[in-house]
Amino acid sequence: MSDVGFIGLGKMGRGMARRLIKAGLTVSVVAHRVRSAVDALVDEGAVQVSSKIQMVETCPTILTCVSDATAVETIAEEIVPFLGRQHMWIDATTSDPETSCIISQRLDKKALFGSDVVFPSNSWRRRGIGGA
């Protein structure tokens, strides 16, 4: 069993997964359109799983950081039916509020917990929005 399952190994996601591994957590990763991202993280200690469903079966925390709201919605359709009360889903995708609300409502119907996390960008900070 892994501590965290990570879906989305682009620039931002790969860095986040790498930090979790360096912090001593066991991180599962699933195939990505850029094979080298998975291979690099496996070389650093990540565990590769064969599917998102296998990830849900073996990880209590699922962290997503994918390209857009459509990708988050696709993942939700795939994994929400398999999530249980032992799971927590954290989405770090730069998405839109409507998609976050729709997914939150789906999770609420199953009495599950999910969180949409915002990481303010440097351009936000320059405009005085979010974070220090």
C-alpha positions, -999 to 999 in steps of 0.1 A, spaced: 0 0 0 12 35 -8 6 67 12 -4 88 -19 -15 80 -54 -5 107 -78 -22 113 -112 -8 140 -135 30 139 -139 35 171 -160 60 197 -149 41 207 -118 28 173 -109 62 156 -113 78 181 -90 51 176 -64 54 138 -66 92 141 -63 89 162 -31 65 137 -16 90 109 -23 119 129 -8 97 135 23 96 98 28 61 90 16 54 60 -6 39 74 -38 21 54 -65 20 67 -101 0 56 -131 10 56 -168 13 90 -183 15 102 -219 51 111 -212 66 77 -203 99 93 -191 80 111 -162 68 77 -148 102 61 -153 121 89 -136 98 88 -106 100 50 -104 138 53 -104 134 77 -74 112 53 -55 77 57 -67 56 26 -73 39 22 -107 3 9 -107 -15 -3 -138 -46 18 -136 -63 46 -117 -86 20 -102 -57 0 -89 -44 33 -74 -77 38 -56 -76 3 -43 -41 7 -28 -39 44 -18 -59 63 8 -50 97 -6 -53 105 -43 -36 137 -55 -44 150 -90 -26 177 -109 -37 175 -145 -40 198 -175 -75 212 -171 -111 209 -159 -120 184 -186 -92 161 -175 -103 164 -138 -139 156 -149 -127 125 -168 -108 113 -137 -138 119 -115 -160 98 -137 -134 70 -135 -125 70 -98 -154 84 -78 -174 52 -80 -145 34 -64 -137 59 -36 -148 51 -1 -148 68 33 -111 58 38 -101 80 8 -92 117 5 -90 132 -30 -69 164 -34 -70 182 -67 -43 206 -75 -53 213 -111 -57 248 -123 -93 243 -131 -126 261 -130 -149 266 -100 -179 250 -117 -161 217 -122 -149 218 -87 -185 223 -74 -198 195 -96 -172 170 -83 -177 182 -47 -214 174 -51 -206 139 -64 -184 133 -34 -210 147 -10 -236 122 -23 -212 94 -11 -203 112 21 -167 115 9 -140 142 13 -123 160 -15 -103 192 -16 -96 216 -45 -62 232 -37 -51 265 -52 -14 273 -57 -11 310 -64 12 318 -93 39 344 -93 18 365 -117 -10 364 -91 14 376 -64 26 405 -86 -10 416 -89 -15 412 -51 -37 382 -54 -33 353 -29 -3 341 -9 27 361 4 
